[in-house]
Structures are given as C-alpha cells and as structure tokens.
Amino acid sequence: MNPTAHDSPLGKTIAGSSEYDPGLLFPIPRAPKRVEIGLPETLPFHGIDIWNAYELSWLNPRGKPVVATAEFRVPAASPNLIESKSLKLYLNSLNQSRYENIDAVRATIARDLSAASGDRVEVTLAAIAQQPATTIGALDGDLIDDLDIDIDDYGPPLATRLALDDSTQIVEETLVSHLLKSNCPVTGQPDWASVQIRYRGSRIDREGLLRYLVSFRLHDDFHEQCVERIFSDISTRCSPLALSVYARYTRRGGLDINPWRSSFPDGVLRNPRLIRQ
C-alpha cells in the first residue's frame, strides 16, 4: 500500500535523532493526487520543487559545528514528493555527525533525497560565512491583488471562476498575486504563498483568476499539489498555448517550498527570496 500524508510524521510527536538517519525521510507518491486532479499519465508540464533550508548544521572532523544554508531542486517528474516535517527531522539528524568537508555533506544529502524522491535531486550548500548579504527579490509581473471586486468563495477551489475576457487577441503576459493560501492536509495549519502565472494565449479574465486563487483559502493540499491543480484548471478552462505556474511559499520549520510547473521551454529557474520568506 502506498504511504499517504496521514501516515507521515505531520501532526504527531516524533522523537528526532542525534545520529544520522536517512530513514527519517518520508516519501509520498505524487500519482494518486495527480489522478484526482485529472492530470494525464504523460504530464503536460515540466518543473521543479525548490526547497530552501535555513537550519542546517553538522560537525567538522574536530567536532566543531558548521552551519550552512541549502537549496534542493526536486524534479516534478520524480515519483515522490518528500513530506516536509520528515525532511526537517532528517536534516536535524546531521547535527551531531562529523564530516570531512562541505562536499561530503552535500553528497550525503543528495544521495538520500534522490533515493527518497526516486529521481536525481540537485543539492547546493553554502556556508554562512561565505554568503553575501541577502537581497529581497520580487516576482516579475502585473499584480492583480488591487482589483476592486467582491469575493465570497473560499473553498473548495472553483475552476468555474476561470474564464477568458472578450478579446480575441493572443497575448503573452505574467500575472502575480500574493493572496494564495491553502492549508496543510494533515495539521490544518495555513500555508501562505505568492504565485506567478505566465501564459501565452487568449487573454485570461483577471477578476475571475483572482477569485479562483482566493478559493484555495480553505482548501487542504500540499504546496506541490496546489500548484499542479492551478496549472491543470487554467489549462482546462482557458486553453493557453503555453503556461507556467510558480508559487513561493512562506517558511515553516526552517524550510520553504517553491513549486514550479511549466509548458514553456524555460531554462534555469530563478530562486529569489521574497519579503515573506
């Protein structure tokens, strides 16, 4: 039987480990939720889940602690997503382990996350002392949050809110909202995000799009699943020629998760730290 979110460490009192333990990682198959959303077996997008970790430490060969930050890039095509609390517990299990250098730590984490996700995970580590001052970034695009509209639907997500405007013109534009909120499907805790939607095709009605995004407010799903639902609903209702959906979620437990799904032939995805991250 495939593990589900309710089998995970979320919402439970779990003893951490003072010794390195890759067994703490809890993979959750992506396929069942994709079937529920209505995604075909051959995915209509490519993408990455970017994780940023701010609580990472280990011991050098002489026992002195080292602290660093990390970026993990998990392919959207991987069979599994990794449950976030299990990843935090796993990273904490490195705290009392000794490593020869930062490259050894990187190789260890890359091996373990790749095994849990079922695909190659890219891992980048940076020692705190070697990092420049952080610059707060922003998502490019037209902000739609200032639209003066009434909203009274907060869940479940209402794809029927999505529509095209009266124009027959083909456009390429990027729209941004900071009003995306959903809830953890196990604990019910709120997950806050900024979302960037880029598309090429007939013009999407902005008021309907904003109402649709707000209708996630009481919805229970993991970050990755919300982004894939948004991609699927816009694709079905608005038939864009190309589409990308990128959500930047706020940090919890020293981790933030930033899923990106796209049918554009994009290159390297930017990883800007936003004001709420």
Salt bridges, closest charged atoms under 4 A:
GLU36 OE2 - LYS33 NZ 3.06
GLU36 OE2 - ARG229 NH2 3.20
ASP49 OD2 - ARG30 NH2 2.91
ASP49 OD1 - ARG261 NH2 2.85
GLU55 OE1 - LYS88 NZ 2.78
GLU71 OE2 - ARG73 NE 2.62
ASP112 OD1 - ARG111 NE 3.36
GLU122 OE2 - ARG120 NH1 3.66
ASP142 OD2 - ARG206 NH2 3.10
ASP152 OD1 - ARG161 NH2 3.82
ASP153 OD2 - ARG161 NH2 2.29
ASP165 OD2 - ARG203 NE 3.74
GLU172 OE2 - ARG198 NH2 3.25
GLU172 OE1 - ARG200 NH1 3.75
GLU173 OE1 - ARG203 NH1 3.37
GLU173 OE1 - ARG206 NH2 2.90
ASP191 OD1 - ARG252 NH2 2.89
GLU207 OE1 - ARG211 NH1 3.81
ASP221 OD1 - LYS33 NZ 3.08
ASP221 OD2 - HIS219 NE2 2.88
ASP221 OD2 - ARG229 NH2 3.66
GLU228 OE2 - ARG34 NH2 2.60
GLU228 OE2 - ARG261 NE 2.84
ASP266 OD2 - ARG198 NH1 2.77
